Amino acid sequence: MKIALIGYGKMGREIEKTALERGHTIVSIIDVNNQEDFDSLDFLFSAEVAIEFTRPDKALDNYKKCFERNIPVVAGTTGWLEHLDEVKKECKEKNQTFFYASNYSIGVNIFYAVNEYVAKILNRFQQYDVRIEEIHHIHKLDSPSGTAITLADKILNHIDRKNQWKKSSVEHPGDLSITCKRQGEVTGIHEVLYESDADIISIRHEAKNRKGFALGAVLAAEFIKGKTGFLTMNDMLKFTI
Ligand SMILES: NC(=O)c1ccc[n+]([C@@H]2O[C@H](COP(=O)([O-])OP(=O)(O)OC[C@H]3O[C@@H](n4cnc5c(N)ncnc54)[C@H](O)[C@@H]3O)[C@@H](O)[C@H]2O)c1
């Protein structure tokens, strides 16, 4: 496929490597200093998909630029979900293609499925309180991570005694605590813990590097070819629980 990269930071560079290894071509790379390339011939007429990993405050604008130019989007930036409804609406109205995952790692998506399964079981066992802990590198702009929020949303769907997530420690037992730590260059660690007076059950995922995110994003680019609408990892991986 002919791929455009929007954002050429840590993820953009990793995705470029993975895309080339899988036989794709990078036809355009757009970063802060060459925004005019959204109107370049390579972007407008060659790119079959744009893979976007930039910053929370720039993502919406980049998605709109792709919609205006009929370029399907694989969206990786996290921390912009307050605009999710707007993106879904625009995608539908303009008959565009938009794939979003808070985490493109296949391993994390297996972890999501396990998280849901464990939550369904633990809903019956009131003696367990549940919390989430996440650790990321110090450069990360959003907190909690998009991955932690996805984990929390699934827990809230299944654990009736939890009503909303809250950052850090919580006072109300109906709140689900997400503790966020920022340390060195940690790629990403997420843990869901169920604790009773007697024991702790925990499920944990640790990313060793960015390869898993990059592979998932390139697989998503391959997956959306010929499709329209708002798509997610559930459409691609089709795990059933
Ligand atoms: N969904 C996932 O699986 C996943 C995995 C890792 C990171 N992320 C997210 O992806 C985003 C990028 O992460 P990163 O580690 O590559 O960050 P980074 O800071 O290394 O790179 C971001 C790049 O975007 C560029 N940029 C900023 N504004 C831009 C704009 N308007 N247009 C084009 N480029 C612009 C920056 O110059 C930089 O090169 C973050 O939001 C991060 O949380 C998501």
The ligand as an SDF file (V2000), in Angstrom:
LIG
                    3D

 44 48  0  0  0  0  0  0  0  0999 V2000
   -2.6640    3.9800   19.8750 N   0  0  0  0  0  0  0  0  0  0  0  0
   -1.4800    3.4480   20.1770 C   0  0  0  0  0  0  0  0  0  0  0  0
   -1.2630    2.2160   20.0830 O   0  0  0  0  0  0  0  0  0  0  0  0
   -0.3470    4.3370   20.6180 C   0  0  0  0  0  0  0  0  0  0  0  0
    0.9170    3.8050   20.9050 C   0  0  0  0  0  0  0  0  0  0  0  0
    1.9530    4.7020   21.2320 C   0  0  0  0  0  0  0  0  0  0  0  0
    1.6940    6.0700   21.2780 C   0  0  0  0  0  0  0  0  0  0  0  0
    0.4420    6.5210   21.0240 N   0  0  0  0  0  0  0  0  0  0  0  0
    0.1310    7.9490   20.9790 C   0  0  0  0  0  0  0  0  0  0  0  0
    0.6070    8.4690   19.7400 O   0  0  0  0  0  0  0  0  0  0  0  0
    0.9380    9.8510   19.8960 C   0  0  0  0  0  0  0  0  0  0  0  0
    2.3590   10.0940   19.3810 C   0  0  0  0  0  0  0  0  0  0  0  0
    3.2630    9.3470   20.1620 O   0  0  0  0  0  0  0  0  0  0  0  0
    4.8410    9.4460   19.8640 P   0  0  0  0  0  0  0  0  0  0  0  0
    5.4600    8.6410   20.9410 O   0  0  0  0  0  0  0  0  0  0  0  0
    5.1590    9.1530   18.4490 O   0  0  0  0  0  0  0  0  0  0  0  0
    5.0840   11.0120   20.1600 O   0  0  0  0  0  0  0  0  0  0  0  0
    6.2950   11.9110   19.6580 P   0  0  0  0  0  0  0  0  0  0  0  0
    6.2410   13.1510   20.4820 O   0  0  0  0  0  0  0  0  0  0  0  0
    7.5570   11.1230   19.6140 O   0  0  0  0  0  0  0  0  0  0  0  0
    5.8950   12.2690   18.1440 O   0  0  0  0  0  0  0  0  0  0  0  0
    4.8400   13.1230   17.7970 C   0  0  0  0  0  0  0  0  0  0  0  0
    5.2100   13.7740   16.4650 C   0  0  0  0  0  0  0  0  0  0  0  0
    4.0890   14.5150   15.9850 O   0  0  0  0  0  0  0  0  0  0  0  0
    4.5810   15.7040   15.4290 C   0  0  0  0  0  0  0  0  0  0  0  0
    3.5080   16.6900   15.3230 N   0  0  0  0  0  0  0  0  0  0  0  0
    3.0770   17.5770   16.2660 C   0  0  0  0  0  0  0  0  0  0  0  0
    2.0600   18.3110   15.7710 N   0  0  0  0  0  0  0  0  0  0  0  0
    1.8590   17.8940   14.5000 C   0  0  0  0  0  0  0  0  0  0  0  0
    0.9460   18.2580   13.4840 C   0  0  0  0  0  0  0  0  0  0  0  0
    0.0490   19.2320   13.6590 N   0  0  0  0  0  0  0  0  0  0  0  0
    1.0090   17.6090   12.2920 N   0  0  0  0  0  0  0  0  0  0  0  0
    1.9070   16.6390   12.0860 C   0  0  0  0  0  0  0  0  0  0  0  0
    2.8040   16.2440   13.0130 N   0  0  0  0  0  0  0  0  0  0  0  0
    2.7760   16.8630   14.1980 C   0  0  0  0  0  0  0  0  0  0  0  0
    5.7240   16.1120   16.3530 C   0  0  0  0  0  0  0  0  0  0  0  0
    6.5800   17.0660   15.7530 O   0  0  0  0  0  0  0  0  0  0  0  0
    6.3900   14.7630   16.5650 C   0  0  0  0  0  0  0  0  0  0  0  0
    7.3280   14.4630   15.5540 O   0  0  0  0  0  0  0  0  0  0  0  0
    0.7100   10.1610   21.3740 C   0  0  0  0  0  0  0  0  0  0  0  0
   -0.5980   10.6890   21.5270 O   0  0  0  0  0  0  0  0  0  0  0  0
    0.7810    8.7880   22.0420 C   0  0  0  0  0  0  0  0  0  0  0  0
    0.0500    8.7200   23.2480 O   0  0  0  0  0  0  0  0  0  0  0  0
   -0.5810    5.6920   20.6910 C   0  0  0  0  0  0  0  0  0  0  0  0
  1  2  1  0
  2  3  2  0
  2  4  1  0
  4  5  1  0
  4 44  2  0
  5  6  2  0
  6  7  1  0
  7  8  2  0
  8  9  1  0
  8 44  1  0
  9 10  1  0
  9 42  1  0
 10 11  1  0
 11 12  1  0
 11 40  1  0
 12 13  1  0
 13 14  1  0
 14 15  2  0
 14 16  1  0
 14 17  1  0
 17 18  1  0
 18 19  2  0
 18 20  1  0
 18 21  1  0
 21 22  1  0
 22 23  1  0
 23 24  1  0
 23 38  1  0
 24 25  1  0
 25 26  1  0
 25 36  1  0
 26 27  1  0
 26 35  1  0
 27 28  2  0
 28 29  1  0
 29 30  1  0
 29 35  2  0
 30 31  1  0
 30 32  2  0
 32 33  1  0
 33 34  2  0
 34 35  1  0
 36 37  1  0
 36 38  1  0
 38 39  1  0
 40 41  1  0
 40 42  1  0
 42 43  1  0
M  CHG  2   8   1  16  -1
M  END
$$$$
